[in-house]
Amino acid sequence: MPELSSSSPSHSHGTDPAHGAEHAHAHPHEHAHGVLTLDERHDHEAQTYDEMARTLLAQWRDADYLVSPDQIPFANREHVDFLTDAVQRLGPLAGRRILEVGVGGGSLAVWLALQGAEVVGIDVSSGILAVAERRAQVNGVADRVSLVHSPVESFDSAEHGLAAGGFDAIIGNNVVHHFDRDLALANLGRLLRPGAVAVFCEPVLFLPEWTRRVRNSRLVTRRFPMHTHSPDERSLGAEDFATMRRWFARVEWTPYQVLCRLQNFVELSDPMWHRLESIDRILLRRIPPARRVCRLAVVTLALPTKGA
């Protein structure tokens, strides 16, 4: 998801509230707090980010909404490498129609519009969409950014009075792990124009399931709290990529951050972070098995199929 802060990169760990989802489809989803239906997950997301939005709208001035057209609006140091990669995978931006899933406060959507793209942003939270709307207005691109309160699972442009036809590209930052995978992936395939790609930046965990249970256990989280905004957040695993391959003939992923996973447990200083990140780049380039223990991945989906 894009960043919560204003124009300059931050070294904080907060991110811009943004998850694409909102209504009906009652598919259960397991997490550390029990089982939530899709409706309940959407409600959790909306409540979390509506509350954030109320704070931002009350406290921010116009300067806080500004986005520089000269730099991708990174949430923090952790996003620089992978979000740069993701944006580059979209190809030329000027004149293209781009969907951002989980638009949040609109930093990335506004930046894309400043590059000349026509952007549609969807999100579960009506409150955070108000933040995005204000950001688009302050940056003078309200005519090129359309914001829709809708889940990705059932989003349809025509139902919201938008131009018919698909999108030249789709992007999302830290959102796939909130989706009902099958419903969302099927719809993403319908929304893409022929030859277009969907690109997502996502946390991943390919280790055995018992390691996830240990990480989420009360004993561990008491000492090392989870850095999440809502209770259903869960890193993507091998089963999620298998689901992607049912809906897309082309599924590619580029790994990021291995030793930097330490940030999940302790606050790393800037020098330590950059040192570990440099080592991670070497590890991932020279030692292929290191891919399996990465923290994040940029996922590219193309050539939609009809599913299994």
Phi, psi and omega in degrees: 000151183292180187274157183270336184279181180274216198291326186268150180297145181244158175258012176282176182247009174282148176234162182292127181301123180192115170215133180272110173176155173200309189236203201324153182127110186259074176257126183290153180219124183270144175203184188296341183258010181119209182246129177245139170285168179297320176303314181294321177297317178298319180296318178300314180300311183300315181298316182299311187275337171296319180295316176301318182298320179301320178295313182297314182297329180282329189257329187284146170254173185304323181299331181289342181268352186292140177236128178282131177289349187269353183211134175304133183282087180286141178292321182191183184300332184291338186268347192301306184295308189284327179287326174300314178301313183299314181296320179297329180290345178286340182082195179303141186258325185300128176080000182264153180260117188236136175257127170254121179268124185076058188290337177057224181284001168086009182301309182291319179301316179294317178299317178299320178294324177295338176274358177104004179279156169262119191244135169246128179241131179242151179199157177285331189264115176292329179295313182288335174294330176294324175296314179298320179298316179295322179297317179297320179295312183298326182269003174073026181235023181300335180282349181244005179234116176253130185243131187229130176275094186200150173279152176294329186300331184227014182298134177220122184304314185297324181296340182249019175072020179266167181301141178290166180100164184272196184245147178285339178195154176231140179221150176206147182237110180061052181231330185301326182290357173260347187287155154284108193305307185296313180299315183292315182295322177298318181288323176301319178299322179290329185280339182280137171286159178305132179085354182277164180234154170247132184234129182228141173258122189219144169290142181226154175211105183261006180285165179306152185301330181297331179292326177293319180296321178296315181299323183273359184291155181298324181299317182282315184291337176296323180270325182232087184300151177288138176267073182228158179263337184215157192289343184264007182292137185205126179300147179289143178237187183301324181294329179290322177290327175297321177296318177302320182289341174288331186255345180223134179287334179244115176229113180236149177215142179244126185276151175219143169067111175246289177295334178294351174300341176304334179299338177293342186244325181222154177282117180270139175292161179302312179301318179294317179303310184292327177294313180295321180297321177296318178295319180300320179301320179291315180302313184288334178279324189255340184235091184309320180300340179297338178304326186286349180242019179289163182266325185221159178215147169262118186253129178246127180242134179206166179058068180299145177246190178261011179080177182286000000 
